[in-house]
Amino acid sequence: MADEMAYDDGNWYAMTLGEFIGLLVDAGQDPAVVFRVVDDSESDEDGKVVRKLEVVLLPDGYVAHAAKQCAGVHKTLRLLIEGGVVR
């Protein structure tokens, strides 16, 4: 496996959750995300499920509008929007 990968080619990539969060943090341009659970698999004999999510990264300037379309907005993000820190 290559150390440097371009993730915008439409292919699936496997990594730890920590590495994925690091990618989001390193991007640095997107102050918020919106997400939804699309599907949960049947649970296995240990009660484990595979959860499929859709995630959208939102650059500043698009956050407040997108948040209005969501079923819920976390209190921290709501306060950042209300305070004008995130638009």
C-alpha positions as CSV (number, residue, x, y, z in Angstrom):
1,M,0.0,0.0,0.0
2,A,1.2,3.5,-0.8
3,D,1.7,6.0,2.1
4,E,0.3,8.8,0.0
5,M,-3.1,8.3,-1.5
6,A,-5.5,10.5,-3.4
7,Y,-8.9,9.8,-1.8
8,D,-11.0,11.7,-4.4
9,D,-11.0,9.0,-7.1
10,G,-14.3,7.3,-6.1
11,N,-12.7,4.2,-4.6
12,W,-13.2,2.8,-1.1
13,Y,-10.2,3.0,1.3
14,A,-9.8,1.2,4.6
15,M,-8.2,2.9,7.7
16,T,-8.7,3.2,11.4
17,L,-11.3,5.6,12.6
18,G,-8.5,7.7,14.2
19,E,-6.7,8.0,10.8
20,F,-10.0,9.0,9.2
21,I,-10.7,11.7,11.9
22,G,-7.1,12.9,11.3
23,L,-7.8,13.4,7.6
24,L,-10.8,15.5,8.5
25,V,-8.8,17.6,11.0
26,D,-5.9,17.9,8.6
27,A,-8.1,19.2,5.9
28,G,-8.6,22.3,8.0
29,Q,-10.9,24.1,5.6
30,D,-14.2,22.5,6.7
31,P,-15.5,23.6,10.1
32,A,-18.6,21.3,10.1
33,V,-20.1,18.1,8.7
34,V,-23.6,16.8,8.2
35,F,-24.2,13.1,8.3
36,R,-26.9,10.5,8.4
37,V,-27.1,6.8,9.0
38,V,-28.1,5.1,5.8
39,D,-28.2,1.5,6.8
40,D,-27.4,-0.9,9.7
41,S,-26.7,-4.5,8.9
42,E,-28.3,-7.3,10.7
43,S,-26.5,-7.9,14.0
44,D,-24.3,-10.9,14.2
45,E,-24.2,-13.5,17.0
46,D,-22.2,-11.0,19.2
47,G,-24.6,-8.2,18.6
48,K,-22.2,-6.3,16.2
49,V,-23.6,-4.4,13.3
50,V,-22.0,-2.6,10.3
51,R,-23.3,0.9,10.0
52,K,-23.2,2.8,6.7
53,L,-23.1,6.6,7.0
54,E,-23.2,9.4,4.5
55,V,-21.0,12.4,5.4
56,V,-20.8,15.8,3.8
57,L,-17.9,18.2,4.7
58,L,-19.1,21.8,4.8
59,P,-16.7,24.7,4.1
60,D,-17.3,27.9,5.9
61,G,-20.0,29.9,4.3
62,Y,-22.2,26.8,3.7
63,V,-22.6,25.6,7.2
64,A,-25.5,27.8,8.5
65,H,-27.7,27.1,5.4
66,A,-27.0,23.3,5.6
67,A,-27.7,23.2,9.3
68,K,-31.2,24.7,8.7
69,Q,-31.9,21.6,6.6
70,C,-30.9,19.1,9.4
71,A,-33.1,17.4,11.9
72,G,-30.7,18.5,14.7
73,V,-27.7,20.7,15.2
74,H,-25.2,20.1,18.0
75,K,-25.2,22.9,20.6
76,T,-21.6,23.9,20.0
77,L,-22.1,24.3,16.3
78,R,-25.3,26.2,16.9
79,L,-23.5,28.6,19.2
80,L,-20.7,29.1,16.6
81,I,-23.2,29.9,13.9
82,E,-25.1,32.3,16.2
83,G,-21.9,34.0,17.2
84,G,-20.8,34.5,13.6
85,V,-17.7,32.3,14.0
86,V,-18.9,29.9,11.4
87,R,-21.1,31.0,8.6
